[in-house]
């Protein structure tokens, strides 16, 4: 089985984790646990993730380029260095009018009462 996560206790450059692939969205899970996932995605020009509704909040950080995100029919443009939280149960689409890369962090709910 292929190791999906990044090697721990080492530094990594998020922008270099996934390459652009013509006509594609490329995703690499860098941390995958029962309580949530962290993934890096690259979008080629004109690509998008289909409309979806997730049961959890999704923190999106653009790490290269410009992304268009539609949340409940509202278009929001975010650029390198900017972050947005897509609320749980909101219909959303992530689109690339230009190539871009993003970090997606989903923390599953249900652990709110557990102290760290």
Protein Blocks (a to p, Z undefined) as FASTA:
>chain_A
ZZfbdcehiacdfklmpccdehiacdddfbdcfkbccddddddehiacdddddfbdcddd
dfedjddddeehiacdddehiacdddehiacddddfbdcddddddddehilmpcZZ
